């Protein structure tokens, strides 16, 4: 009987903690983003879905929430997006970035300006620590892409590993690599 009471108490405590944070709620994700060094404003977008317009250092980015319920308060997808106001990045350079990165692919928008994105599916079971890890990865992507946009050839040379594609899987030793694997945007 004592074990049943202990199990019930543990289960109730765990469920109370789970109710405090829900990765489907934009305000909860926004709190994680802003506690990780960014500032931002959470507002409804043109379609009524929440959007976080944020800034980390001198880089601006947005966090969009998609696949939301009817009230647009619980959303199953979180999409981080950043864009840069330059037209010096070519299709070849963005393709080389994409061969280097694992988590934050880039593309050129209709004006020829570079953008990156990172998406994550969330549920009521997604832990705050998992969202924090994704935000940390996104912040690393922003930093890496900002360096890439500022000096693409230098960035690619600095991060090259016998060509331009990642030589190892993330988390594995970077054999033959001049630098350790990037925990942020997944290069190397």
N, C-alpha and C positions, 0 to 999 in steps of 0.2 A: 504494500500500500504506500509506503514512504516513497518508493521510486515513482509511482504514478503521480503523486502530488508534486514531486520534484520535476517530473517531465511536464506536467501541466503548467507549473510556474515558469519553467524555462520557455515553453511554447508561448505563453502569454507575454512574457517579457520580450521575446523576439518579435512577436507580432506588433507590439506597441512601438518598438524601434522602427519597424518597417513602415509604419504609418507616418512617421515623422518625415521621411524622405521618399519621394516617388519620382523616379527619373522621367516619367511621362508628363510631369508638371513643369511647365516652362520656368516658373519662378524658382523651383528647386534646382534646375540645371543652371539658371542664371546666377543663383547664389554660389554654385561651385565655380563657375567661370570667373565671377568677380572676386572670389576668395583666392584665386590663382593669379592675381596680379593685373587683371584687366578691370576696366570700368565700363559701364554700359547702361543702356536704357531698354527696358522690356516694354514693348507696346504691341497692340494688335496691328498686323500688316493689312494691306489693302483687301486681302481675302478673309480677314478676321482672325487668321491664325496668329499666334504670338510670334514676335520677331525680336531678337536681342541685337541691337546695334551697339557694338563694343569697340574698345581700343585697348591695345597692349603696347606700351611704349609709344612709338610713333606709327604703329600699324593699325589700321582700322579693319574690322571684320564684322560679319553678321552671323547670327545663329538662327536658323529657321526651324520651325517645328511643323511636322507634316504627319499625315495619316492620323488626324485628330478625331475625337468623338464629336457628337453634334454640338456640344457646348464649347468646343475648342479649348477645353481645359486639360484634357489628357491626350497626349500625342505619342505615337509609337515610333516616330523617327526624328532624329536630331541631325541637322545638316549644318556644318560649319562651312563658311564661305568667305574667301578673301579675294580682293581684286587690287591691281596696281595700275596706276595711271601712267602708262608708258607704252610705246609701240616699238621698242627696240628688241623685243623678244620675238624671234622667228618661230615658225612651225618646227624647224629642225631643232632649235634650242629647247622648245617645250617638250618635244619628243625625247630628247636626251635627258631632261629632268624626269620625265615619266619612267625612263629606264632605270634611273637612279633611285627614285622614291618608291616606297611600298604603300604608304598610307594616305598620301595627299596628292592625288594626281592633279595635273594642271591642264589647262586648255586656253586657247585664245578666244575671247568673246567676239561678237559680231563687229566690234570696232577694232579688233586686232590687239586687244589689251589682255595681259595674262591674268588668269584666275586660278585658284586652287580650291579644293573642297575636301571635306572629310565627313563621312556619314556614319551614324550608328543607330541600330535598332535598339529600342529600350522597351522595358515592360515594368510591371509593378515589382518584379523580382530583381531588377538591375540595382546593384548596390551603389551607394554614394562613392565608394572607393573606385569602382569601375568607371563611373562618370568622371571622377577626378583624374584617373589615369588617361582617359580619352582627351580630356581638356589639356593635360600636360603634353600629350603627344601633339595635339593641335597647336599649342603654343610653340613647340619645337618646329613644327611645319612652317608656321608663320615666320619664325626667325630664319630658318633655312631658305625659304622661298624669297624672303626679302634680300638675303645675301645673294642668292642666285640672280634675282632681277637686277641688283646693283652692278654685278660683274659676272655674267653667266659663264664665260669661258674660264675665268679664274676659279669660280666655285666648282665647276665640273672637273677642272684639273686637280684642285685640292682634294676632291672627294672621289677621284677616279680609282678604280681597282681593276687594272688590266683591261681597259676598255671603258664602257660607261654603264654596264649593267651591274647590279649588286652581285658580288661574288659569293656571298654567304647568306644564309637565312638569318633573320633577326634573332638575336639571342645566342647564336652560335659563334664560336671563335672566328675572328676575321683573318683567316689564314692568307698571308701574302698582302694584306691591306696595310697601307701606310698609316691609317687612323683607325681607332676602334669603331665598331658599328654604332651608328647613331640611334639612340633609343627614342628619338623624337620622330623624325619623318621616315625612318626606315631605310635610309641609304646604307649601302654596304651590305 
